[in-house]
Amino acid sequence: MLNSSVSVTLQMIARRSNKSLYAIAQESGLSQSTVTRWYNGESNISLETAELIADVLGNDLILLERKPKHAYSRSGSKRQ
């Protein structure tokens, strides 16, 4: 399942798109109940589902992974 901030961002894009939930469901091939539950925050969606919805909304879904902090500071000295 996706992290909630990705889902919230996708919901915001959906609201701004002026597409109905029915249209999003039809164009993505998802059931209207799946789209409605996600949109209302009642369920999480998978990466695959998020990609389908993003595509219908004319967006690319780009996920970034957090890198662990380095053991060294920017100056190159080792952090304590």
Backbone as XML, in Angstrom:
<?xml version="1.0"?>
<chain id="A" units="angstrom">
  <residue number="1" name="MET">
    <atom name="N" x="0.829" y="-1.180" z="0.000"/>
    <atom name="CA" x="0.000" y="0.000" z="0.000"/>
    <atom name="C" x="0.877" y="1.249" z="0.000"/>
  </residue>
  <residue number="2" name="LEU">
    <atom name="N" x="0.310" y="2.299" z="-0.521"/>
    <atom name="CA" x="1.042" y="3.556" z="-0.623"/>
    <atom name="C" x="0.994" y="4.340" z="0.673"/>
  </residue>
  <residue number="3" name="ASN">
    <atom name="N" x="1.983" y="5.161" z="0.835"/>
    <atom name="CA" x="2.017" y="6.063" z="1.965"/>
    <atom name="C" x="0.887" y="7.078" z="1.796"/>
  </residue>
  <residue number="4" name="SER">
    <atom name="N" x="0.319" y="7.528" z="2.894"/>
    <atom name="CA" x="-0.874" y="8.367" z="2.846"/>
    <atom name="C" x="-0.644" y="9.706" z="2.159"/>
  </residue>
  <residue number="5" name="SER">
    <atom name="N" x="0.563" y="10.249" z="2.214"/>
    <atom name="CA" x="0.792" y="11.542" z="1.565"/>
    <atom name="C" x="0.682" y="11.426" z="0.050"/>
  </residue>
  <residue number="6" name="VAL">
    <atom name="N" x="1.061" y="10.282" z="-0.512"/>
    <atom name="CA" x="0.913" y="10.069" z="-1.956"/>
    <atom name="C" x="-0.568" y="10.010" z="-2.307"/>
  </residue>
  <residue number="7" name="SER">
    <atom name="N" x="-1.328" y="9.303" z="-1.498"/>
    <atom name="CA" x="-2.757" y="9.183" z="-1.742"/>
    <atom name="C" x="-3.448" y="10.540" z="-1.632"/>
  </residue>
  <residue number="8" name="VAL">
    <atom name="N" x="-3.084" y="11.329" z="-0.634"/>
    <atom name="CA" x="-3.675" y="12.657" z="-0.440"/>
    <atom name="C" x="-3.337" y="13.564" z="-1.628"/>
  </residue>
  <residue number="9" name="THR">
    <atom name="N" x="-2.104" y="13.507" z="-2.103"/>
    <atom name="CA" x="-1.709" y="14.309" z="-3.258"/>
    <atom name="C" x="-2.520" y="13.914" z="-4.484"/>
  </residue>
  <residue number="10" name="LEU">
    <atom name="N" x="-2.698" y="12.634" z="-4.682"/>
    <atom name="CA" x="-3.486" y="12.145" z="-5.813"/>
    <atom name="C" x="-4.950" y="12.572" z="-5.677"/>
  </residue>
  <residue number="11" name="GLN">
    <atom name="N" x="-5.484" y="12.568" z="-4.460"/>
    <atom name="CA" x="-6.855" y="13.038" z="-4.237"/>
    <atom name="C" x="-6.979" y="14.515" z="-4.613"/>
  </residue>
  <residue number="12" name="MET">
    <atom name="N" x="-5.993" y="15.311" z="-4.237"/>
    <atom name="CA" x="-6.002" y="16.732" z="-4.555"/>
    <atom name="C" x="-5.990" y="16.939" z="-6.075"/>
  </residue>
  <residue number="13" name="ILE">
    <atom name="N" x="-5.166" y="16.171" z="-6.776"/>
    <atom name="CA" x="-5.106" y="16.266" z="-8.237"/>
    <atom name="C" x="-6.454" y="15.874" z="-8.835"/>
  </residue>
  <residue number="14" name="ALA">
    <atom name="N" x="-7.085" y="14.850" z="-8.277"/>
    <atom name="CA" x="-8.392" y="14.406" z="-8.766"/>
    <atom name="C" x="-9.435" y="15.498" z="-8.583"/>
  </residue>
  <residue number="15" name="ARG">
    <atom name="N" x="-9.419" y="16.170" z="-7.434"/>
    <atom name="CA" x="-10.379" y="17.248" z="-7.193"/>
    <atom name="C" x="-10.200" y="18.387" z="-8.196"/>
  </residue>
  <residue number="16" name="ARG">
    <atom name="N" x="-8.962" y="18.707" z="-8.490"/>
    <atom name="CA" x="-8.665" y="19.809" z="-9.419"/>
    <atom name="C" x="-8.955" y="19.448" z="-10.878"/>
  </residue>
  <residue number="17" name="SER">
    <atom name="N" x="-9.062" y="18.175" z="-11.168"/>
    <atom name="CA" x="-9.233" y="17.731" z="-12.559"/>
    <atom name="C" x="-10.638" y="17.964" z="-13.097"/>
  </residue>
  <residue number="18" name="ASN">
    <atom name="N" x="-11.590" y="18.148" z="-12.228"/>
    <atom name="CA" x="-12.999" y="18.288" z="-12.612"/>
    <atom name="C" x="-13.555" y="17.028" z="-13.261"/>
  </residue>
  <residue number="19" name="LYS">
    <atom name="N" x="-12.873" y="15.892" z="-13.090"/>
    <atom name="CA" x="-13.411" y="14.616" z="-13.573"/>
    <atom name="C" x="-14.258" y="14.017" z="-12.463"/>
  </residue>
  <residue number="20" name="SER">
    <atom name="N" x="-15.342" y="13.427" z="-12.848"/>
    <atom name="CA" x="-16.175" y="12.753" z="-11.857"/>
    <atom name="C" x="-15.510" y="11.449" z="-11.439"/>
  </residue>
  <residue number="21" name="LEU">
    <atom name="N" x="-15.887" y="10.944" z="-10.286"/>
    <atom name="CA" x="-15.359" y="9.665" z="-9.834"/>
    <atom name="C" x="-15.778" y="8.556" z="-10.799"/>
  </residue>
  <residue number="22" name="TYR">
    <atom name="N" x="-16.960" y="8.705" z="-11.352"/>
    <atom name="CA" x="-17.436" y="7.735" z="-12.347"/>
    <atom name="C" x="-16.505" y="7.734" z="-13.555"/>
  </residue>
  <residue number="23" name="ALA">
    <atom name="N" x="-16.136" y="8.923" z="-14.040"/>
    <atom name="CA" x="-15.245" y="9.021" z="-15.205"/>
    <atom name="C" x="-13.867" y="8.444" z="-14.892"/>
  </residue>
  <residue number="24" name="ILE">
    <atom name="N" x="-13.359" y="8.730" z="-13.696"/>
    <atom name="CA" x="-12.059" y="8.180" z="-13.290"/>
    <atom name="C" x="-12.126" y="6.656" z="-13.273"/>
  </residue>
  <residue number="25" name="ALA">
    <atom name="N" x="-13.205" y="6.121" z="-12.719"/>
    <atom name="CA" x="-13.374" y="4.667" z="-12.660"/>
    <atom name="C" x="-13.465" y="4.077" z="-14.066"/>
  </residue>
  <residue number="26" name="GLN">
    <atom name="N" x="-14.285" y="4.672" z="-14.917"/>
    <atom name="CA" x="-14.465" y="4.161" z="-16.277"/>
    <atom name="C" x="-13.158" y="4.188" z="-17.072"/>
  </residue>
  <residue number="27" name="GLU">
    <atom name="N" x="-12.446" y="5.305" z="-17.001"/>
    <atom name="CA" x="-11.219" y="5.458" z="-17.793"/>
    <atom name="C" x="-10.067" y="4.602" z="-17.272"/>
  </residue>
  <residue number="28" name="SER">
    <atom name="N" x="-10.087" y="4.310" z="-15.964"/>
    <atom name="CA" x="-8.998" y="3.520" z="-15.379"/>
    <atom name="C" x="-9.284" y="2.021" z="-15.403"/>
  </residue>
  <residue number="29" name="GLY">
    <atom name="N" x="-10.550" y="1.673" z="-15.599"/>
    <atom name="CA" x="-10.931" y="0.267" z="-15.558"/>
    <atom name="C" x="-11.162" y="-0.246" z="-14.143"/>
  </residue>
  <residue number="30" name="LEU">
    <atom name="N" x="-11.160" y="0.671" z="-13.185"/>
    <atom name="CA" x="-11.410" y="0.305" z="-11.786"/>
    <atom name="C" x="-12.904" y="0.384" z="-11.505"/>
  </residue>
  <residue number="31" name="SER">
    <atom name="N" x="-13.332" y="-0.302" z="-10.457"/>
    <atom name="CA" x="-14.741" y="-0.198" z="-10.089"/>
    <atom name="C" x="-14.996" y="1.170" z="-9.463"/>
  </residue>
  <residue number="32" name="GLN">
    <atom name="N" x="-16.213" y="1.646" z="-9.617"/>
    <atom name="CA" x="-16.551" y="2.942" z="-9.038"/>
    <atom name="C" x="-16.454" y="2.890" z="-7.516"/>
  </residue>
  <residue number="33" name="SER">
    <atom name="N" x="-16.770" y="1.747" z="-6.918"/>
    <atom name="CA" x="-16.680" y="1.647" z="-5.457"/>
    <atom name="C" x="-15.231" y="1.738" z="-4.983"/>
  </residue>
  <residue number="34" name="THR">
    <atom name="N" x="-14.305" y="1.146" z="-5.731"/>
    <atom name="CA" x="-12.879" y="1.240" z="-5.378"/>
    <atom name="C" x="-12.421" y="2.693" z="-5.416"/>
  </residue>
  <residue number="35" name="VAL">
    <atom name="N" x="-12.759" y="3.387" z="-6.491"/>
    <atom name="CA" x="-12.358" y="4.785" z="-6.648"/>
    <atom name="C" x="-13.004" y="5.648" z="-5.557"/>
  </residue>
  <residue number="36" name="THR">
    <atom name="N" x="-14.275" y="5.420" z="-5.284"/>
    <atom name="CA" x="-14.986" y="6.215" z="-4.273"/>
    <atom name="C" x="-14.417" y="5.992" z="-2.880"/>
  </residue>
  <residue number="37" name="ARG">
    <atom name="N" x="-14.142" y="4.735" z="-2.519"/>
    <atom name="CA" x="-13.576" y="4.450" z="-1.185"/>
    <atom name="C" x="-12.206" y="5.100" z="-1.034"/>
  </residue>
  <residue number="38" name="TRP">
    <atom name="N" x="-11.376" y="5.032" z="-2.085"/>
    <atom name="CA" x="-10.066" y="5.678" z="-2.033"/>
    <atom name="C" x="-10.224" y="7.188" z="-1.910"/>
  </residue>
  <residue number="39" name="TYR">
    <atom name="N" x="-11.054" y="7.771" z="-2.759"/>
    <atom name="CA" x="-11.235" y="9.227" z="-2.803"/>
    <atom name="C" x="-11.736" y="9.769" z="-1.469"/>
  </residue>
  <residue number="40" name="ASN">
    <atom name="N" x="-12.605" y="9.012" z="-0.823"/>
    <atom name="CA" x="-13.153" y="9.433" z="0.469"/>
    <atom name="C" x="-12.251" y="9.075" z="1.647"/>
  </residue>
  <residue number="41" name="GLY">
    <atom name="N" x="-11.098" y="8.488" z="1.362"/>
    <atom name="CA" x="-10.154" y="8.139" z="2.419"/>
    <atom name="C" x="-10.551" y="6.922" z="3.221"/>
  </residue>
  <residue number="42" name="GLU">
    <atom name="N" x="-11.446" y="6.117" z="2.679"/>
    <atom name="CA" x="-11.933" y="4.944" z="3.389"/>
    <atom name="C" x="-11.062" y="3.717" z="3.173"/>
  </residue>
  <residue number="43" name="SER">
    <atom name="N" x="-10.187" y="3.763" z="2.157"/>
    <atom name="CA" x="-9.287" y="2.633" z="1.919"/>
    <atom name="C" x="-8.015" y="3.128" z="1.249"/>
  </residue>
  <residue number="44" name="ASN">
    <atom name="N" x="-6.964" y="2.344" z="1.400"/>
    <atom name="CA" x="-5.695" y="2.635" z="0.744"/>
    <atom name="C" x="-5.704" y="2.012" z="-0.641"/>
  </residue>
  <residue number="45" name="ILE">
    <atom name="N" x="-4.806" y="2.478" z="-1.479"/>
    <atom name="CA" x="-4.706" y="1.898" z="-2.809"/>
    <atom name="C" x="-3.296" y="1.377" z="-3.033"/>
  </residue>
  <residue number="46" name="SER">
    <atom name="N" x="-3.193" y="0.453" z="-3.952"/>
    <atom name="CA" x="-1.892" y="-0.120" z="-4.291"/>
    <atom name="C" x="-1.161" y="0.818" z="-5.250"/>
  </residue>
  <residue number="47" name="LEU">
    <atom name="N" x="0.105" y="0.549" z="-5.445"/>
    <atom name="CA" x="0.899" y="1.318" z="-6.401"/>
    <atom name="C" x="0.302" y="1.215" z="-7.799"/>
  </residue>
  <residue number="48" name="GLU">
    <atom name="N" x="-0.118" y="0.028" z="-8.183"/>
    <atom name="CA" x="-0.691" y="-0.183" z="-9.505"/>
    <atom name="C" x="-1.961" y="0.644" z="-9.701"/>
  </residue>
  <residue number="49" name="THR">
    <atom name="N" x="-2.810" y="0.680" z="-8.678"/>
    <atom name="CA" x="-4.046" y="1.462" z="-8.749"/>
    <atom name="C" x="-3.737" y="2.946" z="-8.812"/>
  </residue>
  <residue number="50" name="ALA">
    <atom name="N" x="-2.774" y="3.395" z="-8.017"/>
    <atom name="CA" x="-2.376" y="4.802" z="-8.035"/>
    <atom name="C" x="-1.853" y="5.200" z="-9.407"/>
  </residue>
  <residue number="51" name="GLU">
    <atom name="N" x="-1.091" y="4.311" z="-10.040"/>
    <atom name="CA" x="-0.573" y="4.592" z="-11.383"/>
    <atom name="C" x="-1.709" y="4.714" z="-12.399"/>
  </residue>
  <residue number="52" name="LEU">
    <atom name="N" x="-2.711" y="3.858" z="-12.296"/>
    <atom name="CA" x="-3.867" y="3.939" z="-13.191"/>
    <atom name="C" x="-4.596" y="5.265" z="-13.024"/>
  </residue>
  <residue number="53" name="ILE">
    <atom name="N" x="-4.839" y="5.645" z="-11.776"/>
    <atom name="CA" x="-5.556" y="6.894" z="-11.501"/>
    <atom name="C" x="-4.737" y="8.095" z="-11.960"/>
  </residue>
  <residue number="54" name="ALA">
    <atom name="N" x="-3.441" y="8.092" z="-11.672"/>
    <atom name="CA" x="-2.576" y="9.195" z="-12.092"/>
    <atom name="C" x="-2.595" y="9.336" z="-13.611"/>
  </residue>
  <residue number="55" name="ASP">
    <atom name="N" x="-2.553" y="8.217" z="-14.315"/>
    <atom name="CA" x="-2.569" y="8.250" z="-15.773"/>
    <atom name="C" x="-3.868" y="8.854" z="-16.296"/>
  </residue>
  <residue number="56" name="VAL">
    <atom name="N" x="-4.983" y="8.451" z="-15.725"/>
    <atom name="CA" x="-6.287" y="8.997" z="-16.123"/>
    <atom name="C" x="-6.332" y="10.511" z="-15.882"/>
  </residue>
  <residue number="57" name="LEU">
    <atom name="N" x="-5.669" y="10.952" z="-14.831"/>
    <atom name="CA" x="-5.662" y="12.376" z="-14.483"/>
    <atom name="C" x="-4.581" y="13.150" z="-15.232"/>
  </residue>
  <residue number="58" name="GLY">
    <atom name="N" x="-3.845" y="12.455" z="-16.109"/>
    <atom name="CA" x="-2.836" y="13.119" z="-16.916"/>
    <atom name="C" x="-1.558" y="13.436" z="-16.166"/>
  </residue>
  <residue number="59" name="ASN">
    <atom name="N" x="-1.240" y="12.622" z="-15.166"/>
    <atom name="CA" x="-0.042" y="12.828" z="-14.363"/>
    <atom name="C" x="0.789" y="11.559" z="-14.316"/>
  </residue>
  <residue number="60" name="ASP">
    <atom name="N" x="2.076" y="11.746" z="-14.060"/>
    <atom name="CA" x="2.967" y="10.617" z="-13.815"/>
    <atom name="C" x="3.079" y="10.429" z="-12.315"/>
  </residue>
  <residue number="61" name="LEU">
    <atom name="N" x="3.140" y="9.202" z="-11.899"/>
    <atom name="CA" x="3.321" y="8.901" z="-10.489"/>
    <atom name="C" x="4.797" y="8.628" z="-10.261"/>
  </residue>
  <residue number="62" name="ILE">
    <atom name="N" x="5.447" y="9.520" z="-9.542"/>
    <atom name="CA" x="6.869" y="9.367" z="-9.248"/>
    <atom name="C" x="7.022" y="9.246" z="-7.748"/>
  </residue>
  <residue number="63" name="LEU">
    <atom name="N" x="7.584" y="8.140" z="-7.320"/>
    <atom name="CA" x="7.799" y="7.912" z="-5.891"/>
    <atom name="C" x="9.280" y="8.000" z="-5.594"/>
  </residue>
  <residue number="64" name="LEU">
    <atom name="N" x="9.601" y="8.723" z="-4.584"/>
    <atom name="CA" x="10.991" y="8.853" z="-4.173"/>
    <atom name="C" x="11.196" y="8.125" z="-2.861"/>
  </residue>
  <residue number="65" name="GLU">
    <atom name="N" x="12.308" y="7.448" z="-2.758"/>
    <atom name="CA" x="12.636" y="6.722" z="-1.546"/>
    <atom name="C" x="13.613" y="7.551" z="-0.729"/>
  </residue>
  <residue number="66" name="ARG">
    <atom name="N" x="13.392" y="7.633" z="0.570"/>
    <atom name="CA" x="14.311" y="8.358" z="1.434"/>
    <atom name="C" x="15.597" y="7.603" z="1.580"/>
  </residue>
  <residue number="67" name="LYS">
    <atom name="N" x="16.678" y="8.334" z="1.441"/>
    <atom name="CA" x="17.986" y="7.728" z="1.643"/>
    <atom name="C" x="18.377" y="7.890" z="3.102"/>
  </residue>
  <residue number="68" name="PRO">
    <atom name="N" x="19.125" y="6.940" z="3.632"/>
    <atom name="CA" x="19.589" y="7.093" z="5.019"/>
    <atom name="C" x="20.569" y="8.258" z="5.098"/>
  </residue>
  <residue number="69" name="LYS">
    <atom name="N" x="20.587" y="8.892" z="6.251"/>
    <atom name="CA" x="21.521" y="9.995" z="6.446"/>
    <atom name="C" x="22.941" y="9.469" z="6.408"/>
  </residue>
  <residue number="70" name="HIS">
    <atom name="N" x="23.810" y="10.271" z="5.815"/>
    <atom name="CA" x="25.217" y="9.899" z="5.756"/>
    <atom name="C" x="25.863" y="10.016" z="7.137"/>
  </residue>
  <residue number="71" name="ALA">
    <atom name="N" x="26.894" y="9.260" z="7.321"/>
    <atom name="CA" x="27.644" y="9.316" z="8.580"/>
    <atom name="C" x="28.605" y="10.489" z="8.565"/>
  </residue>
  <residue number="72" name="TYR">
    <atom name="N" x="28.644" y="11.203" z="7.454"/>
    <atom name="CA" x="29.583" y="12.335" z="7.323"/>
    <atom name="C" x="28.813" y="13.609" z="7.071"/>
  </residue>
  <residue number="73" name="SER">
    <atom name="N" x="29.321" y="14.706" z="7.569"/>
    <atom name="CA" x="28.710" y="16.014" z="7.307"/>
    <atom name="C" x="29.111" y="16.477" z="5.918"/>
  </residue>
  <residue number="74" name="ARG">
    <atom name="N" x="28.575" y="17.572" z="5.476"/>
    <atom name="CA" x="28.895" y="18.117" z="4.146"/>
    <atom name="C" x="30.366" y="18.506" z="4.045"/>
  </residue>
  <residue number="75" name="SER">
    <atom name="N" x="30.977" y="18.877" z="5.149"/>
    <atom name="CA" x="32.380" y="19.288" z="5.100"/>
    <atom name="C" x="33.307" y="18.082" z="4.994"/>
  </residue>
  <residue number="76" name="GLY">
    <atom name="N" x="32.757" y="16.878" z="5.120"/>
    <atom name="CA" x="33.567" y="15.682" z="4.999"/>
    <atom name="C" x="34.051" y="15.117" z="6.314"/>
  </residue>
  <residue number="77" name="SER">
    <atom name="N" x="33.805" y="15.847" z="7.388"/>
    <atom name="CA" x="34.240" y="15.331" z="8.684"/>
    <atom name="C" x="33.202" y="14.357" z="9.225"/>
  </residue>
  <residue number="78" name="LYS">
    <atom name="N" x="33.671" y="13.394" z="9.962"/>
    <atom name="CA" x="32.786" y="12.376" z="10.507"/>
    <atom name="C" x="31.942" y="12.960" z="11.619"/>
  </residue>
  <residue number="79" name="ARG">
    <atom name="N" x="30.627" y="12.666" z="11.568"/>
    <atom name="CA" x="29.723" y="13.135" z="12.637"/>
    <atom name="C" x="29.910" y="12.279" z="13.869"/>
  </residue>
  <residue number="80" name="GLN">
    <atom name="N" x="29.712" y="12.873" z="14.990"/>
    <atom name="CA" x="29.829" y="12.154" z="16.263"/>
    <atom name="C" x="28.489" y="11.595" z="16.659"/>
  </residue>
</chain>
